[in-house]
């Protein structure tokens, strides 16, 4: 016989949807998308499978919603991190690497969820794949804006190339943190970023070192 679903507090349809997505995130992120079934998500969420399917028509729809939600939360983290940085572009970039080092604690991070999605869902025509690609493109554009701002106050030969170098470094932290922890190569990321960034010039032509 199927296991009974425990009754929980009454939620609105939107609250139920968000609750299911929270549970989905934990299972998809830590166990994998293909390894996690819809029935397992429903059971963990404490909802009937029919309730889940009212919110998401299929597993593909649930996967897409999972990626969309993860992207929204990641962009919020990225932007909030910049808001708490010093206003000059160089400090803003370095602050991202400081915040990332805290973010990739192996107890709550096993890598980049979007790279995992791309590995599990290689079909470029599927919405989840497209959203994961869009997320990484957004990060590249965000670094591009930062290096463009830096070029206004410091000698940057090629802001686009610098942005790509920083993105490779940033993504590399996610790729190595799960396997070797925060005490491995990840601790070098900020120092490498700092070495890549030129310093602003003082009015008299002397460079001003910050960070």
N, C-alpha and C positions, 0 to 999 in steps of 0.2 A: 504494500500500500504506500502511496506517496506520503511523505512527511507533512504534517500539518504546519501551516505558516502561523507563527505566533502573532497575535493581534498587537498592534502598536498604536501610538497616538494618531488621531485623525489628522491628516494633512490635506492641503489643497492639492490640486493636480500639479501645479508648478512646484510646490514643495516636494511632492512625491518624485517628480522628475529629477529634481536636484539631488534628492537623497539617493536615488538609484545611480546617478552619475558619480556621486562621491564614492559609493561602494564599487562601482565599475572601475573607477580610477585605481583604487587600491588593488583590485584583482588583476586588471589588465597590466598595470605597471609592474607589479611584483611577480606575477605568475605568467604573463604573456597573453596576448589576445587570442591566439589559436587554442591555447591550452585551457581557456576559461569558457565555460558554457553559460548560456543564458539562464538555465535553471539554477546553476550555482550562484549567479548574481542575484536572482530573485530570492533564493533562500537566504543568502547573506544579508540582503536588504530587508528581509522580513515582509515581502510582498508576494502576492500570488503571481504566477507567470502571466496570467491574463491581464493583471494590472500593469506589469512591465510592458506587455505588448500594446497596451493602450497608449503608453507614453512613447514607445519606439516600435515601429512596425516590424522591424527585423533586426538581427544582430548587426548587419551592415549599417543600419541607421544608428544603432547604439554606438558602434565604433566611431562613426563620423561625429556624433555628438560628443563623445569622449575626447576626440582630438580637438574639436572646436573649443571645448571648455578648457582643456589643457593649454591651448594657445592663448586664450583670453587671460587666464591666470598668469601665464608666463610673461605676457606683455605687460600686465599690471605690475608684476614683480620688477621687471626691467625698468619701467618708467618710474616707479616709486623709488627704486634704488638711485636713479639719476637725480630725482627731486631732493634726496637727502645728501647729495654730494656738494662740494664747493662749486661755485658757479663757473670757474674757468674750465675749458674743454679738457685739458690734460688731467686735471683732478677728477673730472667726471668719468673719464675712461678708466683711470686707475681704481676708482671707487667701485666700479663694476667688478673688477677682478677681486677686490677685497670681499665684496658681498658674495661673489660666486664661491669663494673658498669656504664660506660658512654654509652655503647652500648645498654643497656636495658632500656633506657628512654621510658616510656610507650607511648610517642607521636610517636615513630617510631619503637616500638617493642611490639609484643603481645605474645612473646614466641619463642620457637625453631621451625622453619619451618619444620625441618625434623621429629620431634616428631608429628607435626600436620599431615604430610604426612603419617606416620605410623598409626596414628589413623584413617585417612580417607581411607587409602588404605591398609587394613590388609592382602591382598593376597600376600604372600611372593614370589610368582612366577612372579609378575608383575615388570617390570624394575624400575618403580618409587620407589617401596618399597625397592628393592634391593639397589638402589643408596642411599636412605635415611639411610639404615642400614650401608652401606659402609662409609658414612660420619661420623656416630657416631663411627665406628670402627677406622677410621683415627684419630679422636680426642683422643681416648683411646691410640692409638699407639704414638701419639704426646706427651701425658703426660708421657707415658712410656719412651720415649727418654729423656725427661727432668729429670725424677727421676733417670734414669740410669746415666745421667751426674752428677746429684747431689750426687749420691753414690760414685762418684770418689773423691769428696772433702769433704764429710760429712758422719757421721755415719748413714746410712740408712739400717735398718734391712732387709726390703723387698721392693725393688723398684717397683715391680709389684703391690703389695698391696697398696703402697702409691699412685701410679698412679691412681688406681681405686678409692681410697678415694677422690682424687682431682677431678677426672672426675665426681663422684657423686655430689660433691659440686658445680662444674661448671654447670652441667646440672640442678641442683636444683635452681640455680639463674634464669635460663630461665623459669623454671616451676612456680616460685612464683612472678616474676617481674610484669607480666601482671595483676595479681589479687590484689597485695598489693603495687605495685609501688617500686621505688628505696629506699624509706625511710623505707621499711619493713625489712624482714630477709636478703634481698640482701646486705645490708650494713655490715652484719656480715661475709660475705663470705671471704673477704680478711683476717680478723682476725683469722678465723678458719683455713684457709690455712696456715697462718703464724705459728699458733700453731702446725700444723702437720709437718712442715718442720724443720729438724734438722739444726743447724748452723755448718758452716765449722770450723774446728779446726785450731787454730794458730800453728805456728811451735813449740811453747813451750808447746803445749797441751791445752792451754786455748781456750775456744770457742770464736768465733768472731760473734757477733750479727749484722745483717744487715737487712734493710727493716723495 
